[in-house]
Amino acid sequence: MNDMDRPSQAMPISQGISRSGSDYLRSLNDGRVVYVDGEKVGDVTKHPAFSAAARSAAHLYDLAADPGMAERMTFTSPTSGQPVLRAYQIPRSHADLRAKRLASETWSEASFGMMGRTPDHVAGFFCGYAAVPEVFAAGGQQFADNVVSFYEKMREQHQWITYAIVPPQIDRSKPAHKQVDPTLYAGVLREKDGGIVLGGAQQLATAGVYSDYIYLSCIHPLQPGDENYAIGVAIPVNAPGLKLYPRRPFALQANSSFDYPLTSRFDESDCFVVLDNVFVPWENVFIYRNIDICRDQWWKTPSHSYGNLQAQARYATKLRFMIGLAMRMNETTGNAALPPVMVQMGELAALVSMVECLLEAQETLATIDEKGVLWPSKQALYTVMALQSEINPRMIDIIRELTGAAMITLPSSVKDLESPETAPDIERYMTAGNSSARDRIKLMRLAWDFVGSEFGNRHQQYEKFYGGASFIVKQNMLRSYDMKRAVGLVDAALKLD
């Protein structure tokens, strides 16, 4: 085994991280300001909109704290020598990158790929920032020092950071500084002793309710005059003046885990962030009024590749769940061996395999720069991202075709199975050839929650716009493709006699 095949840690790890699920849940009761239905939430761990998903998130920390999962979920900190989340490992070999992907898959499997902004997502971005801090040093060495120090803090304390990096959809025909009110978009209001004061709003802090910090920056193109919005800062979720407005929490309508097995457990809540004179100390400022660095953080560091390696590991897990769900439904309805069904399942398998293979290609085609930092293959990454908005609805449509009326010819709720008056009819007429009525209904409820519920439809919207507008992702793909080689073949053919 050479260095390219060996994860870069000194010895086997025999214990998990020090932050348990119960530690994590206690940390959420910290005075963070979250509003639902016009009212301030007292404790997100107890509110019906968030409590079950908070427990699902806590389970991720319990997995990482389990000594039996230590090798999979952690690596040895280069500064403290303690086990820390694998999510914060800067890969320096192909084996390191594979280890990060396997850790992300483990966490993804805990939610069947339904929770996308788990702690390993934005952790990947900060790995990229800390790996190439000179990008931030272009604005002053202190900003490079800040981003490395903050990364190390997140790593050592096993923190969860999510991000809000897209301006509100107010008037996209105008740049930020030409909006009717220039303080609508999140940006700098003024400097004060020890830091800066921010105001405005930003979206879309998915899982902001459950996070420790929000990284606030901008991934949209900025123009001269937009300097106040060209920032990169880390803000504690409980910072005075920071308010979270989640979109409608689907868990509030999930009154039964039997009828809504996914909605009731894994709604990570997309949040609109409002900043009301929020103070950020200089040590948490990494980009300050610099349009070039605000752009370069995504593309001149491996941040976008590391963060989206996690995203693609999560997506591959979700697609495995999707095709497994389709197979179980076919088996239950007795259609699995029918040739037309096998053809459609074959198409599903091809699409899932494409994502799986391109995910692994990000590792095998990765390159190591002059500093010894591994960069995943952008070509492999952007191939999936460019097609994700097209293959996902195609796969959902295939599942709808395969199930026909099976997902909607179901009783009104689990209570119909429990009532002495209705249970005999349900048990007699809603059975399947290889399962009881209860088991069949449970499976079909799971399928409907995945495909047709509000939660399921939110996921379809999420996957459609995961990488941003499709034209942007496809432009990234074009820039990453080896067009010189392709055109060279044409030029060679033109030289033939």
C-alpha positions as CSV (number, residue, x, y, z in Angstrom):
1,M,0.0,0.0,0.0
2,N,1.4,3.4,-1.0
3,D,0.6,6.8,0.4
4,M,-2.0,7.3,-2.3
5,D,-4.0,4.4,-0.9
6,R,-3.7,5.1,2.8
7,P,-5.9,7.5,4.8
8,S,-3.6,10.1,6.4
9,Q,-4.0,9.4,10.1
10,A,-1.3,8.0,12.3
11,M,-3.0,5.0,14.0
12,P,-6.4,3.3,14.3
13,I,-8.9,5.4,16.3
14,S,-10.6,3.6,19.2
15,Q,-13.1,6.2,20.4
16,G,-15.6,8.5,18.7
17,I,-16.0,12.2,19.1
18,S,-16.8,13.8,22.4
19,R,-20.1,15.5,21.4
20,S,-23.0,13.1,21.9
21,G,-26.5,13.4,20.6
22,S,-27.7,14.5,24.0
23,D,-24.9,17.1,24.1
24,Y,-26.1,18.4,20.8
25,L,-29.7,18.6,21.7
26,R,-28.9,20.6,24.9
27,S,-26.9,23.0,22.8
28,L,-30.0,23.9,20.7
29,N,-31.7,25.5,23.7
30,D,-29.5,28.5,23.5
31,G,-31.9,31.4,22.9
32,R,-31.9,31.2,19.1
33,V,-34.8,33.1,17.5
34,V,-37.0,31.0,15.3
35,Y,-40.6,32.1,14.2
36,V,-43.4,29.7,13.2
37,D,-47.0,30.8,12.5
38,G,-46.2,34.3,13.8
39,E,-44.9,33.1,17.1
40,K,-41.4,32.7,18.6
41,V,-40.4,29.1,19.2
42,G,-39.3,28.6,22.8
43,D,-37.3,25.4,22.4
44,V,-36.8,23.8,19.0
45,T,-36.1,20.4,20.6
46,K,-39.7,20.4,22.0
47,H,-41.6,22.2,19.3
48,P,-43.7,19.8,17.1
49,A,-42.3,21.4,14.0
50,F,-38.7,20.5,14.8
51,S,-38.4,18.0,17.6
52,A,-38.4,14.8,15.6
53,A,-35.9,16.1,13.0
54,A,-33.7,17.4,15.9
55,R,-33.6,13.8,17.3
56,S,-32.7,12.6,13.8
57,A,-29.9,15.1,13.8
58,A,-28.8,14.0,17.2
59,H,-28.6,10.4,16.0
60,L,-25.8,11.6,13.6
61,Y,-23.7,12.8,16.5
62,D,-24.4,9.5,18.3
63,L,-23.1,7.6,15.3
64,A,-19.9,9.7,15.3
65,A,-19.5,9.2,19.0
66,D,-19.9,5.5,18.9
67,P,-16.4,3.8,19.3
68,G,-17.4,1.1,16.9
69,M,-17.9,3.8,14.2
70,A,-14.7,5.7,15.0
71,E,-12.7,4.5,12.0
72,R,-15.5,5.4,9.6
73,M,-16.7,8.7,11.1
74,T,-13.5,10.3,12.5
75,F,-9.9,11.0,12.0
76,T,-7.1,12.2,14.4
77,S,-6.9,15.9,14.8
78,P,-3.5,17.2,13.6
79,T,-3.4,19.7,16.5
80,S,-5.1,18.1,19.5
81,G,-4.5,14.4,18.7
82,Q,-8.2,13.7,19.5
83,P,-10.8,12.1,17.2
84,V,-12.7,14.7,15.2
85,L,-15.3,14.5,12.5
86,R,-14.1,13.0,9.3
87,A,-16.1,15.8,7.6
88,Y,-13.4,18.2,8.6
89,Q,-10.5,16.2,7.1
90,I,-8.6,18.0,4.3
91,P,-7.8,15.1,1.9
92,R,-4.2,14.6,0.9
93,S,-4.6,11.2,-0.7
94,H,-7.3,9.4,-2.8
95,A,-7.9,7.2,0.3
96,D,-8.6,10.3,2.4
97,L,-11.3,11.4,-0.1
98,R,-12.8,8.0,-0.2
99,A,-12.9,8.0,3.6
100,K,-14.8,11.3,3.6
101,R,-17.2,9.9,1.1
102,L,-17.9,6.8,3.1
103,A,-18.5,8.8,6.3
104,S,-21.0,11.0,4.4
105,E,-22.7,7.9,3.0
106,T,-23.1,6.6,6.6
107,W,-24.7,9.7,7.7
108,S,-26.9,9.9,4.6
109,E,-28.1,6.3,5.1
110,A,-29.4,7.4,8.6
111,S,-32.0,9.6,6.8
112,F,-32.2,7.6,3.6
113,G,-30.7,10.6,1.8
114,M,-33.5,12.9,2.9
115,M,-31.4,15.3,5.0
116,G,-29.1,17.2,2.7
117,R,-27.5,19.9,5.0
118,T,-26.1,17.6,7.6
119,P,-22.9,18.8,9.4
120,D,-20.6,17.4,6.8
121,H,-21.8,19.6,3.9
122,V,-20.6,23.1,4.8
123,A,-17.7,21.5,6.7
124,G,-16.5,20.4,3.3
125,F,-16.5,24.1,2.2
126,F,-14.4,25.1,5.2
127,C,-12.0,22.3,4.5
128,G,-11.5,23.9,1.0
129,Y,-11.0,27.3,2.5
130,A,-8.4,26.2,5.0
131,A,-6.6,24.1,2.4
132,V,-6.0,27.3,0.2
133,P,-6.1,30.2,2.6
134,E,-4.1,32.4,0.3
135,V,-7.3,33.1,-1.6
136,F,-8.5,34.9,1.4
137,A,-5.1,36.5,2.1
138,A,-5.6,38.5,-1.1
139,G,-7.8,40.8,1.1
140,G,-5.3,40.8,3.9
141,Q,-3.4,38.1,5.8
142,Q,-5.7,38.5,8.8
143,F,-8.6,37.1,6.8
144,A,-6.6,34.0,5.8
145,D,-5.6,33.5,9.5
146,N,-9.3,34.0,10.5
147,V,-10.6,31.3,8.1
148,V,-8.0,28.8,9.2
149,S,-8.6,29.5,12.9
150,F,-12.3,29.2,12.5
151,Y,-12.0,26.0,10.6
152,E,-9.9,24.5,13.4
153,K,-12.4,25.6,16.0
154,M,-15.2,23.9,14.1
155,R,-13.1,20.8,13.7
156,E,-12.1,20.5,17.3
157,Q,-15.6,21.3,18.7
158,H,-17.5,19.1,16.2
159,Q,-19.7,22.0,15.2
160,W,-22.5,22.2,12.7
161,I,-22.4,25.1,10.3
162,T,-24.8,25.6,7.4
163,Y,-24.9,28.5,5.0
164,A,-27.1,31.3,3.5
165,I,-25.5,32.4,0.2
166,V,-28.3,33.5,-2.1
167,P,-29.9,37.0,-1.9
168,P,-33.7,37.2,-1.6
169,Q,-35.8,37.1,-4.8
170,I,-36.9,40.8,-4.6
171,D,-35.9,42.3,-8.0
172,R,-33.4,40.1,-9.9
173,S,-33.3,42.7,-12.7
174,K,-31.2,45.0,-10.5
175,P,-27.9,44.4,-8.6
176,A,-27.9,44.5,-4.9
177,H,-26.8,48.1,-4.4
178,K,-29.5,49.3,-6.8
179,Q,-32.5,47.7,-5.0
180,V,-35.2,50.2,-3.9
181,D,-33.7,49.8,-0.4
182,P,-30.0,49.0,-0.4
183,T,-30.3,47.3,3.0
184,L,-32.7,44.6,1.8
185,Y,-29.9,42.2,0.9
186,A,-27.6,40.9,3.6
187,G,-24.6,43.2,3.8
188,V,-22.4,45.6,5.8
189,L,-24.1,48.5,7.5
190,R,-21.1,49.9,9.4
191,E,-17.9,49.1,11.2
192,K,-17.6,49.4,15.0
193,D,-15.0,48.6,17.6
194,G,-14.0,45.0,17.2
195,G,-16.0,44.1,14.1
196,I,-18.8,44.9,11.7
197,V,-22.6,45.2,11.9
198,L,-24.8,43.5,9.3
199,G,-28.3,44.1,8.2
200,G,-30.7,42.7,5.5
201,A,-31.8,39.2,4.6
202,Q,-30.4,36.1,2.9
203,Q,-31.6,32.7,1.9
204,L,-31.7,29.7,2.0
205,A,-30.3,28.4,5.3
206,T,-31.5,24.8,5.1
207,A,-31.1,23.2,8.5
208,G,-30.4,26.6,10.1
209,V,-32.7,25.7,12.9
210,Y,-30.4,22.8,13.8
211,S,-27.0,24.3,13.3
212,D,-24.5,26.0,15.5
213,Y,-23.4,28.6,13.0
214,I,-24.5,30.2,9.7
215,Y,-21.9,31.0,7.1
216,L,-23.2,34.1,5.4
217,S,-21.8,35.0,2.0
218,C,-22.9,35.3,-1.7
219,I,-22.5,32.8,-4.5
220,H,-24.4,35.0,-7.0
221,P,-22.3,37.3,-9.3
222,L,-21.8,40.7,-7.8
223,Q,-21.0,43.9,-9.6
224,P,-18.9,47.0,-8.8
225,G,-21.0,48.9,-6.3
226,D,-22.0,45.7,-4.5
227,E,-19.0,45.7,-2.2
228,N,-21.1,45.8,1.0
229,Y,-22.6,42.5,0.1
230,A,-19.3,40.8,-0.9
231,I,-18.6,39.3,2.5
232,G,-17.9,35.9,4.1
233,V,-18.7,35.7,7.8
234,A,-19.6,33.1,10.4
235,I,-22.5,34.0,12.8
236,P,-23.7,31.9,15.8
237,V,-27.3,31.0,15.2
238,N,-28.2,32.5,18.6
239,A,-26.5,35.9,17.8
240,P,-28.5,38.9,18.9
241,G,-30.5,40.2,16.0
242,L,-30.4,37.0,13.9
243,K,-33.8,35.7,13.1
244,L,-34.9,32.5,11.3
245,Y,-38.1,32.2,9.4
246,P,-38.6,28.6,8.3
247,R,-40.9,27.8,5.4
248,R,-44.0,25.9,6.4
249,P,-42.8,23.0,8.6
250,F,-44.3,19.9,7.1
251,A,-43.9,18.0,10.3
252,L,-46.7,20.0,11.8
253,Q,-49.1,18.2,9.4
254,A,-47.5,14.8,9.9
255,N,-49.7,13.6,12.7
256,S,-48.7,10.0,12.4
257,S,-45.3,8.5,11.8
258,F,-47.0,5.5,10.2
259,D,-48.8,7.7,7.6
260,Y,-45.8,10.1,7.2
261,P,-42.7,8.1,8.0
262,L,-40.3,10.5,6.3
263,T,-42.0,13.9,6.9
264,S,-42.3,13.2,10.6
265,R,-38.5,12.5,11.0
266,F,-36.4,14.3,8.4
267,D,-37.8,17.7,7.6
268,E,-34.6,19.8,7.9
269,S,-36.4,23.1,7.4
270,D,-35.3,25.7,4.8
271,C,-34.9,29.1,6.6
272,F,-35.0,32.7,5.5
273,V,-32.4,34.6,7.5
274,V,-33.0,38.2,8.7
275,L,-30.2,40.2,10.2
276,D,-31.2,43.1,12.4
277,N,-28.0,44.9,13.3
278,V,-26.1,41.7,13.9
279,F,-22.6,42.3,15.2
280,V,-19.8,40.0,13.8
281,P,-16.4,40.2,15.5
282,W,-13.4,40.6,13.1
283,E,-12.1,37.0,13.9
284,N,-15.3,35.7,12.3
285,V,-14.8,37.7,9.1
286,F,-13.1,36.0,6.2
287,I,-14.1,38.2,3.3
288,Y,-14.7,41.9,3.7
289,R,-16.1,44.1,0.9
290,N,-14.2,42.2,-1.8
291,I,-16.1,41.1,-4.9
292,D,-13.2,39.1,-6.3
293,I,-12.6,37.0,-3.2
294,C,-16.3,36.5,-2.7
295,R,-16.3,34.8,-6.2
296,D,-12.9,33.1,-5.9
297,Q,-13.8,31.3,-2.6
298,W,-16.0,28.9,-4.6
299,W,-13.8,28.2,-7.6
300,K,-10.1,28.9,-6.6
301,T,-10.3,26.6,-3.6
302,P,-11.6,23.0,-3.5
303,S,-14.5,24.1,-1.4
304,H,-17.2,23.6,-4.0
305,S,-15.9,20.2,-4.8
306,Y,-15.5,19.0,-1.2
307,G,-19.0,20.3,-0.2
308,N,-20.6,18.7,-3.2
309,L,-18.8,15.4,-2.8
310,Q,-21.0,15.1,0.3
311,A,-24.0,16.3,-1.6
312,Q,-23.5,13.7,-4.3
313,A,-22.9,10.9,-1.7
314,R,-26.2,11.9,-0.1
315,Y,-27.9,12.0,-3.6
316,A,-26.5,8.5,-4.5
317,T,-27.9,7.2,-1.2
318,K,-31.3,8.8,-1.9
319,L,-31.4,7.2,-5.4
320,R,-30.5,3.8,-3.9
321,F,-33.4,4.2,-1.6
322,M,-35.6,5.3,-4.5
323,I,-34.9,2.2,-6.6
324,G,-35.2,-0.1,-3.6
325,L,-38.6,1.4,-2.8
326,A,-39.7,0.8,-6.4
327,M,-38.5,-2.8,-6.3
328,R,-40.4,-3.5,-3.0
329,M,-43.6,-2.0,-4.5
330,N,-43.2,-4.1,-7.6
331,E,-42.8,-7.2,-5.5
332,T,-45.8,-6.3,-3.3
333,T,-48.1,-5.8,-6.3
334,G,-46.7,-8.9,-8.1
335,N,-45.4,-7.0,-11.1
336,A,-41.6,-7.4,-10.6
337,A,-41.2,-10.2,-13.3
338,L,-43.3,-8.5,-16.0
339,P,-41.0,-7.5,-19.0
340,P,-42.3,-3.8,-19.2
341,V,-41.7,-3.4,-15.5
342,M,-38.2,-4.9,-15.8
343,V,-37.4,-2.4,-18.6
344,Q,-38.4,0.5,-16.5
345,M,-36.5,-0.8,-13.5
346,G,-33.5,-1.2,-15.8
347,E,-33.7,2.4,-16.7
348,L,-33.8,3.4,-13.0
349,A,-30.8,1.1,-12.4
350,A,-28.9,2.8,-15.2
351,L,-29.5,6.3,-13.8
352,V,-28.6,5.3,-10.3
353,S,-25.5,3.6,-11.5
354,M,-24.4,6.7,-13.4
355,V,-24.6,8.8,-10.2
356,E,-22.8,6.1,-8.2
357,C,-20.0,5.7,-10.7
358,L,-19.4,9.4,-11.2
359,L,-19.3,9.9,-7.5
360,E,-16.4,7.4,-7.3
361,A,-14.9,9.0,-10.4
362,Q,-14.5,12.2,-8.3
363,E,-12.1,10.2,-6.2
364,T,-10.3,8.2,-8.8
365,L,-9.7,11.1,-11.1
366,A,-8.8,13.5,-8.3
367,T,-5.5,15.4,-8.6
368,I,-3.0,16.6,-6.0
369,D,-1.8,20.2,-6.2
370,E,1.7,21.5,-5.4
371,K,0.8,21.9,-1.7
372,G,-0.2,18.2,-1.4
373,V,-4.0,19.0,-1.3
374,L,-6.3,16.6,-3.2
375,W,-8.9,18.2,-5.5
376,P,-11.8,16.0,-6.6
377,S,-12.6,15.8,-10.3
378,K,-14.7,18.7,-11.3
379,Q,-15.7,17.0,-14.5
380,A,-17.2,14.1,-12.7
381,L,-18.9,16.3,-10.1
382,Y,-20.5,18.7,-12.6
383,T,-21.6,15.9,-14.9
384,V,-24.0,14.8,-12.2
385,M,-25.0,18.3,-11.1
386,A,-25.7,19.3,-14.7
387,L,-28.1,16.4,-15.2
388,Q,-29.6,16.1,-11.7
389,S,-32.5,18.4,-12.5
390,E,-33.4,16.2,-15.5
391,I,-32.9,12.7,-14.2
392,N,-34.6,13.2,-10.9
393,P,-38.1,14.0,-12.3
394,R,-37.6,11.2,-14.8
395,M,-37.0,8.7,-12.0
396,I,-40.0,10.0,-10.0
397,D,-42.2,9.7,-13.1
398,I,-41.1,6.1,-13.6
399,I,-42.1,5.3,-10.0
400,R,-45.5,6.9,-10.6
401,E,-46.0,4.8,-13.7
402,L,-44.9,1.6,-11.9
403,T,-47.3,2.0,-9.0
404,G,-50.4,3.3,-10.8
405,A,-53.2,3.8,-8.2
406,A,-51.4,1.8,-5.5
407,M,-50.2,4.9,-3.6
408,I,-53.6,6.7,-3.6
409,T,-56.0,3.7,-3.0
410,L,-55.2,3.7,0.6
411,P,-57.2,4.2,3.8
412,S,-57.4,7.7,5.3
413,S,-55.0,6.9,8.1
414,V,-53.6,4.2,10.3
415,K,-56.7,4.6,12.5
416,D,-58.7,2.7,9.8
417,L,-56.5,-0.3,10.7
418,E,-57.1,0.1,14.4
419,S,-60.9,0.7,14.4
420,P,-62.9,-2.4,15.0
421,E,-65.5,-1.0,12.6
422,T,-63.2,-0.6,9.6
423,A,-60.3,-2.9,10.3
424,P,-62.0,-6.1,8.9
425,D,-62.6,-4.5,5.5
426,I,-59.1,-3.0,5.3
427,E,-57.4,-6.3,6.3
428,R,-59.5,-8.3,3.8
429,Y,-59.4,-6.0,0.7
430,M,-56.1,-4.1,1.0
431,T,-53.9,-7.1,1.5
432,A,-51.2,-8.2,-1.0
433,G,-50.2,-11.6,-2.3
434,N,-47.0,-11.6,-0.2
435,S,-47.8,-9.3,2.8
436,S,-50.5,-8.3,5.2
437,A,-52.7,-5.3,4.6
438,R,-50.9,-3.4,7.3
439,D,-47.5,-4.1,5.8
440,R,-48.7,-3.2,2.3
441,I,-50.2,0.0,3.4
442,K,-47.1,0.9,5.4
443,L,-45.0,0.5,2.3
444,M,-47.3,2.5,0.1
445,R,-47.5,5.3,2.7
446,L,-43.7,5.4,2.6
447,A,-43.8,5.7,-1.2
448,W,-46.4,8.4,-1.1
449,D,-44.4,10.4,1.5
450,F,-41.4,10.1,-0.8
451,V,-43.2,11.0,-4.0
452,G,-46.5,12.8,-3.4
453,S,-46.6,14.5,0.0
454,E,-45.6,18.1,0.6
455,F,-42.3,16.8,1.9
456,G,-41.8,14.7,-1.1
457,N,-42.6,17.5,-3.5
458,R,-40.2,19.8,-1.6
459,H,-37.5,17.3,-2.3
460,Q,-38.2,17.3,-6.0
461,Q,-37.9,21.1,-6.0
462,Y,-34.7,20.8,-4.0
463,E,-33.1,18.4,-6.4
464,K,-34.2,20.4,-9.4
465,F,-32.4,23.5,-8.2
466,Y,-29.8,21.9,-5.9
467,G,-26.9,23.3,-7.9
468,G,-28.6,26.5,-8.8
469,A,-30.2,27.3,-12.2
470,S,-29.4,24.6,-14.7
471,F,-27.7,26.9,-17.1
472,I,-25.2,27.9,-14.5
473,V,-24.3,24.3,-13.6
474,K,-24.0,23.4,-17.3
475,Q,-21.6,26.3,-17.8
476,N,-19.5,25.0,-14.9
477,M,-19.6,21.6,-16.7
478,L,-18.4,23.2,-19.9
479,R,-15.5,24.9,-18.2
480,S,-14.5,21.7,-16.6
481,Y,-14.5,19.6,-19.7
482,D,-11.3,18.8,-21.6
483,M,-12.5,20.6,-24.8
484,K,-8.9,21.0,-26.1
485,R,-8.6,17.2,-26.4
486,A,-11.9,16.9,-28.2
487,V,-11.2,19.7,-30.6
488,G,-7.8,18.3,-31.2
489,L,-9.4,15.1,-32.6
490,V,-11.4,17.2,-35.1
491,D,-8.3,19.2,-36.1
492,A,-6.4,15.9,-36.6
493,A,-9.2,14.6,-38.9
494,L,-9.1,17.8,-40.9
495,K,-5.4,17.3,-41.7
496,L,-6.1,13.9,-43.3
497,D,-5.3,13.8,-47.0
